[in-house]
Amino acid sequence: MHSFGYRANALVTFAVTILAVMCSLASLSDNFNVPTPTADVKVLNINWFQKQPNGNDEVSLTLNISADLSSMFTWNTKQVFVFVAAEYETAQNALNQVSLWDGIIPSKEHAKFWIHTTNKYRFIDQGSNLRGKDFNLTLHWHVMPKTGKMFADKIVMTGYRLPEEYR
């Protein structure tokens, strides 16, 4: 006869093995989901564009952000972290990214949204590199599953330009 401790150990080991197999199957099943998100981010207005006393450029924008991220939600999706970034090049850096807005989408019911807002975070460049600068607005997302690896992707919207003069 086996002792109580031996039987408890066998039961816990079996339960953990079954749980690991189920988590692996759940993670693998997400590979069959091909999301087709749509998004559009527009700059409605440049509220102000100024040079700070320390020499840095700062911009305030009014944005319209609309997206349908519902195709990312499967039974294994916990939440989706989404953010809008301004991306541009300077002589010092090939890629500068400045986060303008972010949010957490907790469920499929909230995955289709439209937001009219100013940038939540300051759009500042270290130096006076923003005058007349072309930039892209990029909607990034990170899908956080209940089990398995995190998935990230983005949609880039091009064709934005800052003014030549401060206002």
C-alpha positions as CSV (number, residue, x, y, z in Angstrom):
1,M,0.0,0.0,0.0
2,H,1.1,3.5,-0.8
3,S,1.1,6.2,1.9
4,F,-1.2,9.3,1.8
5,G,1.8,11.5,0.8
6,Y,2.7,9.3,-2.1
7,R,-0.9,9.3,-3.4
8,A,-1.2,13.1,-3.0
9,N,2.0,13.7,-4.9
10,A,0.9,11.4,-7.7
11,L,-2.5,13.3,-7.9
12,V,-0.9,16.7,-7.9
13,T,1.7,15.7,-10.5
14,F,-1.1,14.3,-12.8
15,A,-3.2,17.5,-12.4
16,V,-0.2,19.8,-13.2
17,T,0.7,17.7,-16.2
18,I,-2.9,17.9,-17.5
19,L,-3.0,21.7,-16.9
20,A,0.3,22.1,-18.8
21,V,-1.0,20.1,-21.8
22,M,-4.2,22.2,-21.8
23,C,-2.3,25.5,-21.6
24,S,-0.1,24.3,-24.5
25,L,-3.1,23.4,-26.6
26,A,-4.7,26.8,-25.8
27,S,-1.6,28.6,-26.9
28,L,-1.2,26.6,-30.1
29,S,-4.9,27.2,-31.0
30,D,-4.2,30.9,-31.2
31,N,-1.9,30.3,-34.1
32,F,-4.9,29.5,-36.3
33,N,-6.5,32.9,-35.6
34,V,-5.6,35.5,-38.3
35,P,-6.7,38.9,-37.0
36,T,-7.8,41.6,-39.4
37,P,-7.9,44.8,-37.4
38,T,-8.7,48.1,-38.9
39,A,-7.7,51.6,-37.6
40,D,-7.6,55.2,-38.6
41,V,-5.9,58.0,-36.8
42,K,-6.3,61.6,-38.0
43,V,-4.8,64.8,-36.8
44,L,-7.7,67.3,-36.7
45,N,-5.8,70.3,-35.4
46,I,-2.3,71.4,-34.2
47,N,-3.4,73.2,-31.0
48,W,0.1,74.7,-30.4
49,F,3.6,74.2,-31.6
50,Q,6.3,75.9,-29.5
51,K,9.9,76.0,-28.4
52,Q,10.3,75.4,-24.7
53,P,12.7,77.6,-22.7
54,N,15.2,74.7,-22.6
55,G,15.3,74.5,-26.4
56,N,13.0,71.5,-26.9
57,D,10.1,71.5,-29.4
58,E,6.7,70.6,-28.1
59,V,3.4,70.0,-30.0
60,S,-0.2,69.6,-28.9
61,L,-2.5,67.7,-31.3
62,T,-6.2,67.0,-31.5
63,L,-6.7,63.4,-32.7
64,N,-9.5,61.2,-33.9
65,I,-8.7,57.6,-33.2
66,S,-11.1,54.9,-34.5
67,A,-10.3,51.2,-34.6
68,D,-12.0,47.8,-34.8
69,L,-9.7,45.3,-32.9
70,S,-12.5,42.7,-32.3
71,S,-10.8,40.1,-34.5
72,M,-8.0,39.9,-32.0
73,F,-10.2,38.5,-29.3
74,T,-10.4,34.7,-29.0
75,W,-11.3,32.6,-26.1
76,N,-7.6,32.8,-25.0
77,T,-7.4,36.7,-25.1
78,K,-7.2,38.4,-21.7
79,Q,-6.9,42.0,-22.9
80,V,-5.3,44.2,-25.6
81,F,-3.0,47.1,-24.8
82,V,-3.2,49.7,-27.6
83,F,-1.2,53.0,-28.1
84,V,-0.7,55.7,-30.7
85,A,2.8,56.8,-31.4
86,A,4.2,59.6,-33.5
87,E,7.3,58.3,-35.4
88,Y,9.8,60.4,-37.3
89,E,13.5,60.6,-38.3
90,T,16.2,63.0,-37.1
91,A,19.9,63.3,-37.9
92,Q,20.7,61.7,-34.5
93,N,18.2,58.8,-34.7
94,A,16.8,56.8,-37.6
95,L,13.6,56.2,-35.6
96,N,12.1,58.4,-32.9
97,Q,8.8,57.2,-31.2
98,V,6.7,59.4,-29.0
99,S,3.7,57.8,-27.4
100,L,0.7,60.2,-27.7
101,W,-2.2,58.1,-26.3
102,D,-2.8,54.6,-24.8
103,G,-5.5,52.4,-23.5
104,I,-6.4,48.9,-22.4
105,I,-9.2,47.0,-24.2
106,P,-10.6,44.5,-21.7
107,S,-13.0,42.6,-23.9
108,K,-14.4,42.1,-27.4
109,E,-17.4,44.4,-26.6
110,H,-14.9,47.3,-26.1
111,A,-12.7,46.5,-29.1
112,K,-14.6,48.8,-31.5
113,F,-14.0,52.4,-30.5
114,W,-13.9,56.0,-31.6
115,I,-12.1,58.6,-29.5
116,H,-11.8,62.4,-30.1
117,T,-8.9,63.6,-27.8
118,T,-5.8,65.6,-27.5
119,N,-2.5,63.8,-27.0
120,K,-2.5,62.2,-23.5
121,Y,1.3,62.4,-23.3
122,R,3.5,65.3,-24.3
123,F,4.9,65.3,-27.8
124,I,8.4,66.7,-27.2
125,D,11.6,66.4,-29.1
126,Q,14.9,66.9,-27.4
127,G,16.2,69.7,-29.6
128,S,14.5,71.8,-32.3
129,N,14.1,69.0,-34.8
130,L,10.3,69.1,-35.3
131,R,9.9,72.2,-37.5
132,G,8.6,71.1,-40.9
133,K,9.1,67.5,-39.9
134,D,7.2,64.7,-41.7
135,F,5.9,62.1,-39.2
136,N,3.7,59.0,-39.1
137,L,1.0,58.1,-36.7
138,T,1.2,54.4,-35.7
139,L,-1.4,52.4,-33.8
140,H,0.4,49.6,-31.9
141,W,-1.2,46.8,-30.0
142,H,-0.1,44.0,-27.7
143,V,-2.5,41.0,-27.3
144,M,-2.1,39.6,-23.8
145,P,-3.3,36.0,-23.8
146,K,-4.5,34.0,-20.8
147,T,-1.8,31.5,-21.6
148,G,1.0,31.5,-24.1
149,K,3.1,34.2,-25.8
150,M,2.2,37.8,-26.2
151,F,1.5,39.0,-29.8
152,A,2.2,42.5,-31.0
153,D,1.6,44.4,-34.3
154,K,0.9,47.8,-35.7
155,I,-0.9,49.9,-38.4
156,V,1.1,52.8,-39.8
157,M,-0.7,56.0,-41.1
158,T,1.6,58.2,-43.1
159,G,1.5,61.7,-44.6
160,Y,1.6,64.1,-41.6
161,R,3.7,67.2,-41.4
162,L,4.4,69.7,-38.7
163,P,4.5,73.5,-39.5
164,E,7.7,75.3,-40.4
165,E,7.0,78.0,-37.8
166,Y,6.1,78.0,-34.1
167,R,2.6,79.1,-33.1
